[in-house]
């Protein structure tokens, strides 16, 4: 599947737009449209419910984006949160030095009188045998020597731009949790092990962002810091190692619970030479995106690095009193860190289908019903019949009190169905002539509407009085086949 297909669908149907598009756009910044914001909110709600509300050992936090600059010194971000950067002296394009060999490169080949070729990444020119030495983008400019480039966005607090007023937009949400460890511990009277969860914006001045919303400069994280007593054991193993395994299994299962196909997910262990300086072990959940296997979520054992660093820099004791052992301990931390934007992208890509129905292409988003931005679409079969339109609008208002429901009468019924399939709406409800009857012919209505299932395209006739009961089951734990068995099927 090509990423361009997803990008086109997202713009056409109101999921994601280029930021500031009318001014030419802002690089790697994205706006979530009417359907995109619903989908993203649904992903975040599902994550928060499953990881906070349903667990007795979890609480939430919403820390400030702007923090004391000493936080970033203590965490190592000021000194170590850098990428090696090179610039082209001709076209001024900027690249990460450690990714150059993975880029296709432009070459003006002297063996073919200077003809321009694009050579595959890491390969020599097939005509002259030369390897890339110049800019991979323009093929002409020399590259500057590598220099370290800090990825944090710098700003100033207060009216004067001076060193004393320097602040940074946070590059991750984790540090807001660490510096609030003592506050949360005392306020909530928690016992180890326990976790603190946070969903929030983070900002990184990426040198080479791209692949749509996969890597952007402004993004949203769904992050947990789970604190463990390093003196405890489980089944003969250190507790931090056992709990790390539990979180890896739980987070891997979570994506499948909401519809990601298992063959598009895999676990990848970090090798010893790629572990972060604070990590004892890290495993990534990777998804098969259109550009290949890439990280969806990382689950790291951060040991006690962060709490010790902040305790040392602030002079505050960030410890937990172990009542059983009568001693203060610095907890180890297990960190499942997921990207809300990457998760949305993965759910969109995985849900996308193209089918042929009666000789026509049908585009379908097979989104999990909890994630689908719209739950029900109410459609009038004939918009020229006032009584049909009035009843359809009344039903939309009624159902919208419980579920995200839309009304649409801007096309023929077949096209209206296709539109809803394309945005992943699980169910359509159609008000037709049978529903209201025909007064001119003296025919009464049957008081039923047609409910259509997105995935199977099956249709049933449901009494209006039973709609809430039916949708309670369909949008809850019910199964379409089971619910539909109680009602007459229709093909109209």
RODO-2510 file (C-alpha; in nm, 4 decimals, decimal comma):
residues 492
     n   res          X          Y          Z
     1     x     0,0000     0,0000     0,0000
     2     x     0,1275     0,3458    -0,0927
     3     x     0,1350     0,6223     0,1700
     4     x     0,0020     0,8652    -0,0945
     5     x    -0,3285     0,6746    -0,0916
     6     x    -0,3659     0,7368     0,2819
     7     x    -0,2631     1,1026     0,2532
     8     x    -0,5193     1,1567    -0,0251
     9     x    -0,7981     0,9908     0,1728
    10     x    -0,7117     1,1902     0,4858
    11     x    -0,7364     1,5225     0,3055
    12     x    -1,0396     1,4338     0,0920
    13     x    -1,2485     1,3050     0,3811
    14     x    -1,1418     1,5461     0,6551
    15     x    -0,9030     1,3411     0,8673
    16     x    -0,5710     1,5293     0,8401
    17     x    -0,4663     1,8490     0,6614
    18     x    -0,1291     2,0131     0,6014
    19     x    -0,0801     2,2880     0,8595
    20     x    -0,1157     2,6425     0,7188
    21     x    -0,1763     2,4976     0,3739
    22     x    -0,3096     2,8213     0,2209
    23     x     0,0326     2,9768     0,2924
    24     x     0,2247     2,6921     0,1383
    25     x     0,2212     2,4747     0,4484
    26     x     0,4494     2,4347     0,7500
    27     x     0,6923     2,1470     0,7157
    28     x     0,5973     1,8315     0,9055
    29     x     0,3171     1,9969     1,1001
    30     x    -0,0365     1,8630     1,0644
    31     x    -0,3910     1,9672     1,1513
    32     x    -0,6527     1,7076     1,2430
    33     x    -0,9791     1,7770     1,0621
    34     x    -1,3374     1,7043     1,1764
    35     x    -1,3060     1,3263     1,1414
    36     x    -0,9372     1,3126     1,2369
    37     x    -0,9891     1,4810     1,5723
    38     x    -1,2689     1,2343     1,6546
    39     x    -1,0502     0,9369     1,5599
    40     x    -0,7516     1,0668     1,7566
    41     x    -0,9668     1,1439     2,0610
    42     x    -1,1140     0,7930     2,0442
    43     x    -0,7645     0,6404     2,0376
    44     x    -0,6609     0,8495     2,3377
    45     x    -0,9827     0,7703     2,5265
    46     x    -0,9390     0,3959     2,4709
    47     x    -0,5755     0,4158     2,5844
    48     x    -0,6630     0,6194     2,8957
    49     x    -0,9545     0,3960     2,9944
    50     x    -0,7583     0,0737     2,9511
    51     x    -0,4392     0,1957     3,1192
    52     x    -0,5751     0,4291     3,3882
    53     x    -0,9450     0,3827     3,4664
    54     x    -0,9475     0,0034     3,4526
    55     x    -0,6292    -0,0451     3,6556
    56     x    -0,6225     0,0041     4,0340
    57     x    -0,2490     0,0775     4,0263
    58     x    -0,2564     0,3740     3,7849
    59     x    -0,3266     0,7465     3,8144
    60     x    -0,3083     1,0287     3,5625
    61     x    -0,1220     1,3573     3,5267
    62     x    -0,1209     1,6571     3,2930
    63     x     0,2109     1,8372     3,3365
    64     x     0,3034     2,1742     3,1905
    65     x     0,4725     2,1898     2,8505
    66     x     0,7076     2,4626     2,9767
    67     x     0,9303     2,3467     3,2627
    68     x     1,2275     2,4844     3,4523
    69     x     1,5337     2,4613     3,2237
    70     x     1,7200     2,2774     3,5003
    71     x     1,4895     1,9806     3,4331
    72     x     1,6444     1,9355     3,0890
    73     x     1,9969     1,9738     3,2221
    74     x     1,9373     1,7041     3,4848
    75     x     1,7692     1,4676     3,2386
    76     x     2,0585     1,4933     2,9936
    77     x     1,8559     1,6502     2,7126
    78     x     2,0634     1,9670     2,6974
    79     x     2,3871     1,7729     2,6568
    80     x     2,2820     1,4520     2,4806
    81     x     1,9545     1,5125     2,2928
    82     x     2,1307     1,5804     1,9654
    83     x     2,1663     1,4484     1,6128
    84     x     2,4762     1,4778     1,3899
    85     x     2,3836     1,7235     1,1142
    86     x     2,5364     1,8081     0,7765
    87     x     2,4348     2,0813     0,5313
    88     x     2,4672     2,1030     0,1542
    89     x     2,6729     2,4090     0,0556
    90     x     2,4795     2,4398    -0,2719
    91     x     2,1106     2,3747    -0,2027
    92     x     2,1219     2,4270     0,1760
    93     x     1,9348     2,1038     0,2411
    94     x     2,0027     1,9559     0,5867
    95     x     2,0548     1,5866     0,6615
    96     x     2,1291     1,3639     0,9551
    97     x     2,4803     1,2371     0,8971
    98     x     2,3935     0,8900     1,0273
    99     x     2,1115     0,8455     0,7721
   100     x     2,2916     0,9496     0,4543
   101     x     2,3755     0,5954     0,3459
   102     x     2,0073     0,5072     0,3604
   103     x     1,9101     0,7730     0,1036
   104     x     1,8865     0,7400    -0,2718
   105     x     2,1240     0,9920    -0,4315
   106     x     2,1376     1,2092    -0,7405
   107     x     2,4413     1,1622    -0,9643
   108     x     2,5555     1,3476    -1,2771
   109     x     2,7546     1,0700    -1,4405
   110     x     3,0732     1,1718    -1,6293
   111     x     3,0710     0,8389    -1,8157
   112     x     2,7410     0,9360    -1,9848
   113     x     2,8284     1,3013    -2,0624
   114     x     2,6860     1,4258    -1,7337
   115     x     2,3450     1,2610    -1,7552
   116     x     2,1435     1,2808    -1,4345
   117     x     2,0588     0,9551    -1,2565
   118     x     1,8984     0,8670    -0,9258
   119     x     2,1016     0,5860    -0,7683
   120     x     1,9607     0,3487    -0,5067
   121     x     2,0709     0,3986    -0,1453
   122     x     2,4159     0,2601    -0,0710
   123     x     2,4739     0,1560    -0,4326
   124     x     2,7432     0,2807    -0,6753
   125     x     2,6612     0,4313    -1,0137
   126     x     2,6046     0,1493    -1,2619
   127     x     2,7915     0,3381    -1,5375
   128     x     3,1030     0,4822    -1,3770
   129     x     3,1123     0,2927    -1,0463
   130     x     3,1324     0,6128    -0,8398
   131     x     2,9839     0,6268    -0,4912
   132     x     2,8095     0,9229    -0,3339
   133     x     3,0344     1,1969    -0,2007
   134     x     2,8135     1,5017    -0,2627
   135     x     2,4645     1,6084    -0,1584
   136     x     2,2169     1,3228    -0,2199
   137     x     1,9392     1,5704    -0,3042
   138     x     2,0961     1,8017    -0,5636
   139     x     2,3987     1,5915    -0,6576
   140     x     2,6250     1,8978    -0,6835
   141     x     2,6962     2,0528    -0,3441
   142     x     2,9617     1,9495    -0,0959
   143     x     2,8456     1,8570     0,2522
   144     x     2,9694     2,0351     0,5624
   145     x     3,1467     1,8381     0,8367
   146     x     2,8994     1,6864     1,0869
   147     x     2,8058     1,8949     1,3876
   148     x     2,5757     1,8179     1,6767
   149     x     2,2313     1,9738     1,6567
   150     x     2,0087     1,9923     1,9673
   151     x     1,6546     1,8818     1,8879
   152     x     1,4804     2,0946     2,1510
   153     x     1,2860     2,4068     2,0574
   154     x     1,4164     2,7049     2,2522
   155     x     1,1972     2,9952     2,3606
   156     x     1,2034     3,2733     2,6201
   157     x     0,9830     3,3365     2,9225
   158     x     0,9071     3,6948     3,0092
   159     x     0,9480     4,0181     2,8118
   160     x     1,3257     4,0068     2,7611
   161     x     1,5115     3,7631     2,5382
   162     x     1,8174     3,6891     2,7480
   163     x     1,9945     3,3787     2,8739
   164     x     1,8234     3,4016     3,2128
   165     x     1,4831     3,3746     3,0425
   166     x     1,5579     3,0692     2,8257
   167     x     1,2960     2,7918     2,8292
   168     x     1,2317     2,4889     2,6131
   169     x     0,9268     2,3219     2,4680
   170     x     0,9375     1,9746     2,6180
   171     x     1,0732     1,7045     2,3841
   172     x     0,8949     1,4300     2,5824
   173     x     0,6275     1,4027     2,8500
   174     x     0,8225     1,1684     3,0809
   175     x     1,0144     1,4332     3,2745
   176     x     0,6927     1,6004     3,3894
   177     x     0,6030     1,2728     3,5572
   178     x     0,9431     1,2259     3,7205
   179     x     0,9559     1,5717     3,8751
   180     x     0,6025     1,5196     4,0129
   181     x     0,6801     1,1768     4,1599
   182     x     0,6856     1,2976     4,5210
   183     x     0,3727     1,5131     4,4780
   184     x     0,1687     1,2271     4,3334
   185     x     0,3041     0,9753     4,5860
   186     x     0,2026     1,1889     4,8831
   187     x    -0,1290     1,3162     4,7445
   188     x    -0,2600     0,9763     4,6369
   189     x    -0,0943     0,7594     4,9096
   190     x     0,0186     0,5035     4,6547
   191     x     0,2092     0,1831     4,7164
   192     x     0,4658     0,0276     4,4841
   193     x     0,4267    -0,0866     4,2194
   194     x     0,2175     0,1933     4,0687
   195     x     0,2099     0,3975     3,7510
   196     x     0,1520     0,7547     3,6403
   197     x     0,0102     0,8092     3,2923
   198     x     0,0064     1,1194     3,0779
   199     x    -0,1136     1,2195     2,7320
   200     x     0,0337     1,5418     2,5994
   201     x     0,2131     1,7370     2,3292
   202     x     0,5871     1,7178     2,2763
   203     x     0,8114     1,9025     2,0326
   204     x     1,1295     1,8022     1,8527
   205     x     1,3149     2,0068     1,5949
   206     x     1,3691     1,7027     1,3746
   207     x     1,6286     1,7381     1,0997
   208     x     1,4656     1,4857     0,8681
   209     x     1,0945     1,4559     0,9513
   210     x     0,8622     1,2908     0,7038
   211     x     0,6399     0,9995     0,6086
   212     x     0,3233     1,1982     0,6745
   213     x     0,2429     1,2074     1,0487
   214     x     0,4916     0,9328     1,1375
   215     x     0,7689     1,1787     1,2228
   216     x     0,6734     1,5406     1,2830
   217     x     0,7987     1,8347     1,4827
   218     x     0,4872     1,8623     1,6988
   219     x     0,3314     1,5379     1,8174
   220     x     0,1370     1,3828     2,1004
   221     x     0,2596     1,1101     2,3341
   222     x     0,0671     0,8543     2,5407
   223     x     0,3177     0,7662     2,8084
   224     x     0,3347     0,5666     3,1317
   225     x     0,6025     0,5674     3,3997
   226     x     0,5477     0,2557     3,6097
   227     x     0,7438     0,2575     3,9370
   228     x     0,8754    -0,0713     4,0783
   229     x     1,0588    -0,1618     4,3987
   230     x     1,4005    -0,2893     4,2835
   231     x     1,4410    -0,4904     4,6049
   232     x     1,1420    -0,7109     4,5286
   233     x     1,1328    -1,0281     4,3195
   234     x     0,8691    -1,2141     4,1219
   235     x     0,9035    -1,5842     4,0542
   236     x     1,2717    -1,5652     4,1394
   237     x     1,3406    -1,2742     3,9059
   238     x     1,3963    -0,9036     3,9848
   239     x     1,0529    -0,7408     3,9927
   240     x     1,1486    -0,4783     3,7347
   241     x     1,2384    -0,7453     3,4790
   242     x     0,9197    -0,9465     3,5354
   243     x     0,6972    -0,6371     3,5216
   244     x     0,8770    -0,5178     3,2093
   245     x     0,7789    -0,8455     3,0401
   246     x     0,4175    -0,7994     3,1524
   247     x     0,3997    -0,4508     3,0029
   248     x     0,5506    -0,5666     2,6733
   249     x     0,2847    -0,8374     2,6434
   250     x     0,0027    -0,6033     2,7465
   251     x     0,0958    -0,3276     2,5061
   252     x     0,1491    -0,5696     2,2157
   253     x    -0,1996    -0,7143     2,2750
   254     x    -0,3600    -0,3681     2,3000
   255     x    -0,3143    -0,2820     1,9323
   256     x    -0,4631    -0,6144     1,8254
   257     x    -0,7582    -0,5567     2,0598
   258     x    -0,8525    -0,2542     1,8509
   259     x    -0,8170    -0,4150     1,5120
   260     x    -0,4502    -0,4130     1,4085
   261     x    -0,3785    -0,7357     1,2208
   262     x    -0,1214    -0,9534     1,4029
   263     x     0,0916    -1,0054     1,0909
   264     x     0,1496    -0,6286     1,0764
   265     x     0,2996    -0,6171     1,4262
   266     x     0,6295    -0,7435     1,5628
   267     x     0,8573    -0,6985     1,8634
   268     x     1,2170    -0,5838     1,8228
   269     x     1,4701    -0,5939     2,1041
   270     x     1,7276    -0,3158     2,1188
   271     x     2,0801    -0,4439     2,0855
   272     x     2,3280    -0,3514     2,3588
   273     x     2,4981    -0,0910     2,1386
   274     x     2,1736     0,0957     2,0635
   275     x     2,0290     0,1118     2,4140
   276     x     1,9771     0,4604     2,5547
   277     x     2,2283     0,5514     2,8241
   278     x     1,9619     0,5111     3,0954
   279     x     1,8072     0,1845     2,9726
   280     x     1,8577    -0,1655     3,1107
   281     x     1,6445    -0,3118     2,8317
   282     x     1,4138    -0,1775     2,5606
   283     x     1,1713    -0,3536     2,3280
   284     x     0,9928    -0,1778     2,0436
   285     x     0,6536    -0,2674     1,9055
   286     x     0,6941    -0,2174     1,5315
   287     x     0,4219    -0,1818     1,2684
   288     x     0,4482    -0,2550     0,8979
   289     x     0,3850     0,0990     0,7676
   290     x     0,3814     0,1682     0,3911
   291     x     0,7482     0,2745     0,4167
   292     x     0,8414    -0,0465     0,6000
   293     x     0,8698    -0,1733     0,9569
   294     x     0,8976     0,1207     1,1980
   295     x     0,8541     0,1876     1,5687
   296     x     0,5006     0,2262     1,6983
   297     x     0,5766     0,2126     2,0699
   298     x     0,8798     0,1586     2,2895
   299     x     0,8730    -0,0172     2,6286
   300     x     1,1909     0,0600     2,8226
   301     x     1,3331    -0,0330     3,1617
   302     x     1,4803     0,3054     3,2600
   303     x     1,6114     0,1766     3,5958
   304     x     1,6364     0,4528     3,8600
   305     x     1,8289     0,6917     3,6335
   306     x     1,5714     0,9727     3,6111
   307     x     1,4716     0,9909     3,9765
   308     x     1,8375     0,9868     4,0851
   309     x     1,9299     1,2583     3,8368
   310     x     1,6505     1,4893     3,9488
   311     x     1,7175     1,4194     4,3162
   312     x     2,0838     1,5071     4,2680
   313     x     2,0127     1,8257     4,0697
   314     x     1,7251     1,9535     4,2844
   315     x     1,8458     1,8446     4,6264
   316     x     1,5077     1,6794     4,6927
   317     x     1,4838     1,3155     4,7999
   318     x     1,2786     1,1262     4,5415
   319     x     1,2433     0,7970     4,7244
   320     x     0,9790     0,5542     4,8431
   321     x     0,9713     0,4237     5,2004
   322     x     0,9553     0,0446     5,1976
   323     x     0,7523    -0,0353     5,5138
   324     x     0,8413    -0,4036     5,5058
   325     x     1,2169    -0,3450     5,4898
   326     x     1,2094    -0,0134     5,6799
   327     x     1,4280     0,1563     5,4226
   328     x     1,4042     0,4231     5,1556
   329     x     1,4408     0,3004     4,7976
   330     x     1,4678     0,4744     4,4619
   331     x     1,2171     0,2965     4,2370
   332     x     1,3030     0,1515     3,8985
   333     x     1,0820     0,2686     3,6120
   334     x     0,9177     0,0750     3,3287
   335     x     0,8141     0,3124     3,0500
   336     x     0,5621     0,2179     2,7805
   337     x     0,5780     0,5180     2,5459
   338     x     0,3390     0,5360     2,2507
   339     x     0,2733     0,8075     1,9944
   340     x    -0,0902     0,9105     1,9530
   341     x    -0,0187     1,0315     1,5988
   342     x     0,1662     0,7139     1,5002
   343     x    -0,1121     0,5055     1,6499
   344     x    -0,3755     0,6935     1,4500
   345     x    -0,1697     0,6451     1,1344
   346     x    -0,1306     0,2721     1,2024
   347     x    -0,5030     0,2276     1,2663
   348     x    -0,5863     0,4148     0,9445
   349     x    -0,3392     0,2182     0,7325
   350     x    -0,4447    -0,1146     0,8789
   351     x    -0,8164    -0,0440     0,8342
   352     x    -0,7872     0,0596     0,4681
   353     x    -0,9401    -0,1818     0,2172
   354     x    -1,0285    -0,1723    -0,1505
   355     x    -1,2938    -0,4156    -0,2733
   356     x    -1,4958    -0,4691    -0,5889
   357     x    -1,8723    -0,4656    -0,5403
   358     x    -2,0949    -0,5157    -0,8445
   359     x    -1,8150    -0,4113    -1,0743
   360     x    -1,7326    -0,0920    -0,8819
   361     x    -1,4484    -0,0143    -0,6444
   362     x    -1,5477     0,0137    -0,2802
   363     x    -1,3066     0,1923    -0,0466
   364     x    -1,3546     0,0849     0,3119
   365     x    -1,2040     0,1790     0,6471
   366     x    -1,2587    -0,1257     0,8666
   367     x    -1,1995     0,0703     1,1889
   368     x    -1,2823    -0,0835     1,5247
   369     x    -1,6223     0,0476     1,6324
   370     x    -1,4723     0,2140     1,9426
   371     x    -1,2249     0,4074     1,7288
   372     x    -1,4496     0,4981     1,4345
   373     x    -1,4984     0,8774     1,4286
   374     x    -1,8668     0,8464     1,3352
   375     x    -2,0780     0,5690     1,4842
   376     x    -2,4074     0,6104     1,2983
   377     x    -2,5110     0,7885     0,9772
   378     x    -2,8819     0,8660     0,9359
   379     x    -2,9811     0,8821     0,5699
   380     x    -3,3180     0,9698     0,4076
   381     x    -3,3943     0,7589     0,1029
   382     x    -3,5830     1,0478    -0,0654
   383     x    -3,4944     1,4013     0,0381
   384     x    -3,7941     1,5373    -0,1558
   385     x    -4,0334     1,3693     0,0875
   386     x    -4,0639     1,6116     0,3845
   387     x    -4,1940     1,3452     0,6226
   388     x    -3,8925     1,1199     0,5492
   389     x    -3,6473     1,4062     0,6012
   390     x    -3,8189     1,5228     0,9213
   391     x    -3,8121     1,1747     1,0747
   392     x    -3,4491     1,1197     0,9736
   393     x    -3,3434     1,4474     1,1336
   394     x    -3,5429     1,3652     1,4466
   395     x    -3,3677     1,0279     1,4726
   396     x    -3,0256     1,1878     1,4271
   397     x    -3,0974     1,4266     1,7136
   398     x    -3,2207     1,1418     1,9303
   399     x    -2,9272     0,9091     1,8655
   400     x    -2,6686     1,1905     1,8894
   401     x    -2,7386     1,2121     2,2630
   402     x    -2,5664     0,8749     2,2977
   403     x    -2,3372     0,8309     1,9956
   404     x    -2,1618     1,0489     1,7366
   405     x    -2,4304     1,0569     1,4678
   406     x    -2,4515     1,2487     1,1395
   407     x    -2,7275     1,3232     0,8876
   408     x    -2,6566     1,3304     0,5135
   409     x    -2,8934     1,3786     0,2200
   410     x    -2,6506     1,5169    -0,0404
   411     x    -2,6477     1,2185    -0,2800
   412     x    -2,8285     0,9025    -0,3852
   413     x    -2,8414     0,6293    -0,1221
   414     x    -2,5730     0,4125    -0,2868
   415     x    -2,3246     0,6963    -0,2902
   416     x    -2,4137     0,7908     0,0668
   417     x    -2,3310     0,4360     0,1767
   418     x    -1,9954     0,4502    -0,0024
   419     x    -1,9057     0,7781     0,1688
   420     x    -1,9705     0,6289     0,5099
   421     x    -1,7751     0,3130     0,4213
   422     x    -1,4800     0,5323     0,3234
   423     x    -1,4658     0,7032     0,6642
   424     x    -1,5273     0,3868     0,8641
   425     x    -1,8808     0,4507     0,9971
   426     x    -1,9925     0,1121     1,1367
   427     x    -2,3672     0,1558     1,0830
   428     x    -2,6028     0,3443     0,8543
   429     x    -2,9701     0,3980     0,9300
   430     x    -3,2036     0,4680     0,6378
   431     x    -3,5538     0,6131     0,6592
   432     x    -3,7564     0,5138     0,3509
   433     x    -4,1099     0,5077     0,2117
   434     x    -4,1933     0,1876     0,4003
   435     x    -4,1055     0,3651     0,7245
   436     x    -4,3519     0,6537     0,6883
   437     x    -4,6051     0,5086     0,4432
   438     x    -4,7822     0,6883     0,1587
   439     x    -5,0799     0,8995     0,2593
   440     x    -5,1913     0,9581    -0,1010
   441     x    -5,2284     0,5840    -0,1486
   442     x    -5,3724     0,5343     0,1963
   443     x    -5,0764     0,3209     0,3024
   444     x    -4,9478     0,3372     0,6580
   445     x    -4,5842     0,3134     0,7547
   446     x    -4,4373     0,0102     0,9291
   447     x    -4,2448     0,2179     1,1850
   448     x    -3,9183     0,0428     1,0947
   449     x    -3,5918     0,1689     0,9490
   450     x    -3,3118    -0,0090     0,7646
   451     x    -2,9885    -0,0586     0,9613
   452     x    -2,6849    -0,1468     0,7476
   453     x    -2,3605    -0,3054     0,8676
   454     x    -2,0431    -0,1557     0,7150
   455     x    -1,8309    -0,4698     0,6944
   456     x    -2,0821    -0,7219     0,5606
   457     x    -2,3180    -0,4700     0,3939
   458     x    -2,6067    -0,6747     0,5400
   459     x    -2,9273    -0,4849     0,6149
   460     x    -3,2073    -0,5444     0,8646
   461     x    -3,5381    -0,3750     0,9418
   462     x    -3,5528    -0,2482     1,2999
   463     x    -3,8519    -0,0891     1,4806
   464     x    -3,7817     0,2757     1,5626
   465     x    -3,8701     0,2142     1,9274
   466     x    -3,5891    -0,0438     1,9552
   467     x    -3,3071     0,1584     1,7988
   468     x    -3,1324     0,2512     2,1248
   469     x    -3,1439    -0,1105     2,2403
   470     x    -3,0015    -0,2347     1,9093
   471     x    -2,7199     0,0235     1,8958
   472     x    -2,6389    -0,0369     2,2621
   473     x    -2,5546    -0,3927     2,1631
   474     x    -2,3933    -0,3182     1,8263
   475     x    -2,1701    -0,0426     1,9657
   476     x    -2,1048    -0,2314     2,2876
   477     x    -2,0207    -0,5979     2,3190
   478     x    -2,2766    -0,7263     2,0677
   479     x    -2,2052    -0,9094     1,7456
   480     x    -2,3777    -0,8101     1,4192
   481     x    -2,4757    -1,1646     1,3255
   482     x    -2,6261    -1,2263     1,6685
   483     x    -2,8204    -0,8973     1,6751
   484     x    -2,9323    -0,9232     1,3119
   485     x    -3,0741    -1,2721     1,3664
   486     x    -3,3643    -1,1198     1,5616
   487     x    -3,4804    -0,8928     1,2774
   488     x    -3,5972    -0,9405     0,9182
   489     x    -3,3287    -0,8938     0,6548
   490     x    -3,3774    -0,6656     0,3575
   491     x    -3,1908    -0,5966     0,0335
   492     x    -3,3747    -0,2739    -0,0519
***
